[in-house]
Amino acid sequence: MKFKKSIAVIALLIGFYFVNPVVAAEDNEVSATAVRKFYPKKYTEQYIKQITPTYKDVGKDDVFYVALDMLIGTNGEFSRNAILGNNLSMRPVKIEFKDLGLINPDYANFDALGWKKGKQLYIFINPRHKDAPPGAIAALLSHEALHQDEYNSLAEETYAWTMEASVWTEIVKLYPESNDEIHPLVDRENKLKKLFEKGNYSNKYIKMTVINNEGYKNLPQTSPGFEDL
């Protein structure tokens, strides 16, 4: 399934979680070794230094640099470019791990949260995903990057979830080491992938899941840029 990369994307995600959110873990430090064991082989220390200038404006964690770099050549390349600054704010999106419950207790179990402060866009990721494979984070970011202002809708979430599933399907083929099934974020991605495949690589079952998600029960059907549900 190919996505139109010229689509006008205009929406901010207030927050989201999959149908069975995992209880948030404490924000413990995760060693670089624990995270890097899931890095594809080409992402050596030297290679990461080479790509850092491209991605340094989005945040401090090099797992984000690897994740964004893994989107090159996938359906998530549009999202990568959006995060790098080709978005409605015309600024790089800031990405960080953050305890979402500090923003609002209702957000504590969300996997990620899109935020806008003034003209600056942010993507906050639950700290329980600090040790997630960068490929899973890449799929998550491909979803989040589609939300860029205060509008959101069922149509937009359907598109974003389908994008995420599509990208994860590509990632596990390109970088099979990303598919660490014991990690909660990978579990989320594999659930989305199954829905995507069940619908013959369409949004058929993902759309049903979005419509029945309690977190989206107050969303309108459509929003600017996402007029078709």
C-alpha positions as MATLAB code, in Angstrom:
seq = 'MKFKKSIAVIALLIGFYFVNPVVAAEDNEVSATAVRKFYPKKYTEQYIKQITPTYKDVGKDDVFYVALDMLIGTNGEFSRNAILGNNLSMRPVKIEFKDLGLINPDYANFDALGWKKGKQLYIFINPRHKDAPPGAIAALLSHEALHQDEYNSLAEETYAWTMEASVWTEIVKLYPESNDEIHPLVDRENKLKKLFEKGNYSNKYIKMTVINNEGYKNLPQTSPGFEDL';
ca = [
       0.000    0.000    0.000;
       1.559    3.280   -1.060;
       0.724    6.608    0.516;
       0.407    9.917   -1.295;
       3.318   11.993   -0.046;
       1.833   15.265   -1.242;
      -1.172   15.091    1.091;
      -1.901   18.228    3.118;
      -1.608   16.996    6.686;
      -3.116   19.304    9.289;
      -3.873   17.859   12.703;
      -2.517   17.639   16.230;
      -2.837   14.407   18.160;
      -3.823   15.101   21.738;
      -2.807   11.556   22.638;
      -3.342    7.924   21.740;
      -2.915    4.388   22.941;
      -3.630    0.976   21.482;
      -6.654   -1.008   22.581;
      -4.805   -2.677   25.489;
      -2.408   -0.070   26.914;
       0.402   -1.362   29.095;
       0.780    0.216   32.523;
       3.578    2.783   32.398;
       6.863    1.737   33.981;
       8.930    4.069   36.115;
      11.236    6.365   34.170;
      14.420    4.424   34.899;
      17.633    5.050   33.010;
      18.216    2.551   30.230;
      21.790    1.737   29.304;
      23.027    2.556   25.822;
      24.065   -1.102   25.461;
      20.519   -2.321   26.163;
      19.089   -0.032   23.492;
      21.818   -0.480   20.891;
      21.529   -4.253   20.760;
      18.511   -3.653   18.506;
      20.291   -1.208   16.190;
      20.737   -2.580   12.648;
      24.382   -3.470   11.994;
      25.055   -0.465    9.788;
      24.347    1.892   12.690;
      27.803    1.751   14.175;
      29.037    4.481   16.478;
      30.877    6.061   13.551;
      27.808    5.940   11.297;
      25.653    7.514   13.989;
      28.181   10.351   14.284;
      27.917   10.872   10.527;
      24.107   11.176   10.561;
      23.875   13.207   13.787;
      24.118   16.620   12.053;
      20.992   15.744   10.033;
      18.918   14.866   13.078;
      20.413   16.736   16.058;
      17.724   19.447   16.022;
      14.940   16.967   16.835;
      16.335   15.831   20.177;
      19.198   14.450   22.233;
      18.672   10.684   22.055;
      20.465    8.975   19.189;
      17.759    6.283   19.107;
      15.615    8.974   17.441;
      18.341    9.596   14.860;
      18.486    5.892   14.020;
      14.687    5.592   13.950;
      14.312    8.534   11.576;
      17.118    7.281    9.372;
      15.403    3.887    9.135;
      12.387    5.599    7.552;
      14.380    6.433    4.417;
      12.979    4.482    1.470;
       9.782    3.490    3.321;
       6.242    4.851    3.292;
       7.309    6.789    6.382;
       9.694    9.027    4.467;
       6.996   11.723    4.334;
       6.824   11.605    8.144;
      10.614   11.773    8.415;
      10.672   14.917    6.300;
       7.840   16.409    8.363;
       9.797   15.825   11.582;
      12.874   17.420   10.036;
      10.900   20.624    9.378;
       8.706   20.114    6.322;
       5.537   20.644    8.332;
       3.033   23.390    9.084;
       5.338   25.006   11.657;
       8.317   24.917    9.251;
      10.477   23.893   12.216;
      11.957   20.532   13.238;
       9.656   18.643   15.594;
      11.188   18.174   19.049;
      11.138   14.546   20.246;
      11.775   13.332   23.787;
      10.895   10.631   26.280;
       8.576   12.136   28.886;
       6.357   10.951   31.714;
       3.021   11.733   30.099;
       1.168   11.500   33.387;
       2.874   14.721   34.470;
       1.036   16.514   31.669;
      -2.284   14.942   32.564;
      -2.942   11.781   34.632;
      -5.266   10.617   31.854;
      -2.256   10.420   29.518;
      -0.119    8.193   31.763;
      -0.634    5.023   29.732;
      -0.454    6.577   26.282;
       2.386    5.358   24.096;
       3.009    8.839   22.720;
       1.630   12.341   22.764;
       1.710   15.078   20.155;
       1.901   18.587   21.579;
       1.977   22.116   20.255;
       3.273   25.079   22.228;
       3.183   28.326   20.306;
       4.632   27.487   16.916;
       6.703   24.550   18.155;
       5.560   20.947   17.623;
       6.613   18.196   20.023;
       6.377   14.421   20.136;
       6.572   13.003   23.652;
       7.118    9.233   23.951;
       6.330    7.219   27.057;
       9.599    6.401   28.935;
       8.645    2.729   29.053;
       9.718    2.650   25.396;
      13.266    3.867   26.083;
      14.614    0.382   25.389;
      12.373   -0.261   22.374;
      13.996   -1.225   19.071;
      14.479    1.923   16.961;
      12.473    0.260   14.182;
       9.394    0.226   16.428;
      10.018    3.857   17.382;
      10.328    4.645   13.657;
       6.854    3.220   13.025;
       5.464    5.179   15.982;
       7.036    8.408   14.717;
       5.583    7.853   11.236;
       2.146    8.037   12.885;
       2.856   10.999   15.147;
       4.378   13.174   12.445;
       1.039   13.328   10.639;
      -0.503   15.394   13.447;
       0.495   19.016   13.121;
      -2.211   21.285   14.524;
      -5.209   21.409   16.858;
      -7.573   19.443   14.619;
      -8.037   15.690   14.801;
     -10.613   13.187   13.591;
     -11.421    9.524   13.137;
     -10.364    9.826    9.509;
      -7.022   11.273   10.502;
      -6.378    8.630   13.143;
      -7.310    5.916   10.656;
      -4.768    7.311    8.203;
      -2.089    7.665   10.887;
      -2.578    4.149   12.274;
      -2.551    2.720    8.760;
       0.662    4.583    8.023;
       2.179    3.153   11.200;
       1.142   -0.390   10.286;
       2.451    0.001    6.745;
       5.807    1.317    7.927;
       6.196   -1.429   10.536;
       5.444   -4.040    7.861;
       8.304   -2.592    5.811;
      10.645   -2.221    8.784;
      10.445   -5.877    9.848;
      11.340   -6.927    6.316;
      14.244   -4.501    6.033;
      15.447   -4.830    9.631;
      14.155   -8.123   11.130;
      16.156   -7.539   14.322;
      13.548   -4.874   15.173;
      10.904   -7.518   15.841;
      11.660   -8.120   19.523;
       8.279   -9.535   20.468;
       8.696   -9.178   24.219;
       8.745   -5.382   24.047;
       5.361   -3.632   24.564;
       5.898   -1.219   21.669;
       6.703   -4.108   19.320;
       3.576   -5.858   20.581;
       1.578   -2.772   19.625;
       3.154   -2.668   16.167;
       2.527   -6.357   15.525;
      -1.136   -5.971   16.466;
      -1.465   -3.152   13.962;
       0.395   -5.190   11.342;
      -2.031   -8.095   11.780;
      -5.006   -5.772   11.269;
      -3.310   -4.326    8.185;
      -2.658   -7.767    6.714;
      -6.128   -9.025    7.630;
      -7.564   -6.152    5.604;
      -5.406   -7.153    2.617;
      -3.037   -4.235    3.273;
      -5.843   -1.718    3.536;
      -7.333    0.281    6.434;
     -10.479   -1.892    6.639;
      -9.913   -3.362   10.111;
      -7.750   -0.549   11.406;
     -10.628    1.837   10.736;
     -12.982   -0.367   12.769;
     -10.487   -0.415   15.642;
     -10.107    3.373   15.585;
     -13.865    3.952   15.520;
     -14.333    1.633   18.529;
     -11.407    3.079   20.522;
     -12.644    4.747   23.714;
      -9.858    7.310   23.463;
     -11.360    8.633   20.234;
     -15.060    8.548   21.118;
     -15.407   12.344   21.072;
     -13.557   12.924   17.801;
     -15.411   14.186   14.711;
     -15.450   11.949   11.660;
     -13.240   14.208    9.551;
     -10.787   17.080    9.871;
      -9.038   19.418    7.411;
      -6.866   17.348    5.092;
      -8.648   14.153    6.108;
     -12.119   14.432    4.649;
     -12.682   10.761    3.828;
     -13.355    8.168    6.518;
];
